[in-house]
Amino acid sequence: MRLLLAGGVLTALAVIYQDAIVNALLPVFRAWLLIVDDTFLTVDLSLVRENGETVVRRLAGLSDHLLYRNAPIRPILELQLKNSAAAGIVLQPLVLGFALLAAWPWKQNVELACRIMAAAFLFPLVVLLDVPMMLYGFGWNELLKAFDPERFSLLVSWADSMNAGGRFALTIVATAICIGLGQSGAKRLHRPGNSAKI
């Protein structure tokens, strides 16, 4: 019942505030993409409507230093890559993760507090490893198809796995870690001799 209630409330909030939350995350996504790899330079990252659906659209251009067979690619071919992902999937890890945290039983309130503190770090990390990496992976895939279609790319494989539901597996793993850290934190705080600190 807690899972259904928490999932329902969080889903409703995600639907109502989706655009505002995702818009607020876009500058973070842009900075994260530059940290991951500067092969592509983000020209535009924004929420747009495509075919009646709100999507996160990324326009990216090649940086000047990208080489193919020791020759710069950019003078050979001017590319501007456009990739998009549904805006709704950005919040899916947060909805699922916090719903699972609320549903899993806890013995003491301090245990729940420790879970939430761990989630405040891990769940944003899952979000960063999901849609931004998908967008970057899709861009890499287009480049590889044009220049080296037989080459294996871990980034492209990661993007494909996230698109195939990997975000849910990653969220469940992160949630399990949060639950474990919550239990461990609660035990440490309630060790004999720590009662004065509680």
N, C-alpha and C positions, 0 to 999 in steps of 0.2 A: 504493500500500500504506500509506503514511503517513497518507493521508486516511482510509482505511477504519479503520486502527488508532486514530487519534486520535478520529475520529468515534464509534467504538464505545465507547471508554473514557469519553469525555465524556458521551455519551448515557446510559450506565449510571450514572455519577455524578449526572447531572441527575435521573434517575428516582429514585434512592435518596434524594438529599438535597433534592429539589424543595421539599417543604413547608417545611423548615427555612430554605432560602435565600430563598424567596419571602416567608416570614413576616418575615425580617430586613429585606427590602427595603420592606415596606409603610410604615413610618414615613417612609422617603425618598420614596416615591410620594406620600404625603399632603402632605408639605412642598412637593414639586415641583408638585402640582396647585394649591396655593394661590398659588405664584409665577406660574404660567401665567395664571391668571385667578381672581378671587374672586367670579365670578357665582354659582357653586355652592359651598356650604360642605359639606365632607365630614362627614357624621354618623357613618358607620362605613365602614371599609375593612378587610376581613378575608378569610381563607380559609374557604370553606364547601363543603359537599357539595351539589350540585344534580344530580338525575337520575343519580346514581352517578359524577359527575365532580367533581374538585376545581377550584373556580373562585375567582378574585379577585372579590369582590362589593363594589360601592361603593353606599352609600346617601348621597344628597346632597339638601340643601334649598336653596332660593333665598335669596340674601342680601337684605337689606332695601332696597338701593339700586337694584335692577334696575327699569328703567322700560320701559313699552311705550306709545307715543303720549303721552309725558309724564306717565303715571300709573304709580304703583308696581304691579308685578304681584302681589307677595305678598299684599296685602289682597284682591285679586280672586280669587286661586286659590292655595290652599295646596298646594304640590307637594312630594312626596318622590320623587325619581327613583332607580330601582334599575337598575343595569347590572352586567354581569359579563363576564369573559373567562377562558378556560381557563388555569389556573395553569401548565400545561406550556409555553405559548407565551412566557412571560416569559423563560425560559432559552434559547429557540431561537437568538436572535442570538449568545449567548455560545458555545453548542455549535458552531454553524456557523462563527463567526468564528475561534475558536481552532483548530478542525480545519483550516481553510484556511491559517492561519498556520503550523501544523505541517507541512502537506503541501507548501507552496511551497518550493522549494529555496533554500538560503542558502549563501554561500561561506565565511563566517566566523561564529564564535559571537557576536561583537559585533553583527553584523547582526541575528541572532535576538533578542538582548537589546534592541536598539533597537526592533524590532517590538513586543515584549511591552510595553515602556514606553509606546509610542504606543497600543497596544490598551487599556492600563489606563485611559487617558483616553477614547478614542473608543467602545469597546464599551459602557461604562456609559451613555454619552450615547445610543447607539442604543436601549438598554433603556428609558431615560426617554422617548424619542420614540415608543415603540411602545405597550405596553399602557396606561400612564397616559393618554396622549393619546387612545387609542381609547375608554377609559371616559369621558373628558371629552367627546369628540366625540359619542358615543352619547347622552349627557345633553343636549347642545346640540340634537341632532337631534329629540329628543322635545319640547323647548321650541319649536323652530321649527315643527314639525308642528302644535302647538297654537295658535300665535299668528301665524306668518308663513311658511307652507309654501313660498312661492315664492322666499324669500330664499336667496341663495348663501352658504354658509359654508365658508371654507377649512379650518376645524377639522374639520367633518363630512367634507369630501372627504379630508382627511388620514387620518381614522379609517377611512374606507372603503378607502383604498388600503393601509393597514397590514393591514386584515382580509383583503384580497385577495392578500396575499403581498408587499406592499411592504417588510415587515421583512427579507425575504431580499435584495432589491435593495439596501436600505440597508446591510445587513451586508456584502455583497460590496463595495460602494463603500468602506465604512470599512476593510475588510480590505486592499483595494488601496492605500489611503492609508497604512496601517501598513507594508505591504511597501515602498512607495516611501520612506517615512521611514526604514525600516531600512537600505535601500541607501544613502540619502543620509548617514545618520549614520555608517555604517561607512566610507564614503569619506572623510568629514571626519576621523574619528579616525585614519585611516591615511595622511593626507597626510604628505609629508616634513616633518620637524621636529616631528611630534606623537608620535613613537615613544616618547619618554620618558614620555608621559602614559598610555600603554596598559598 
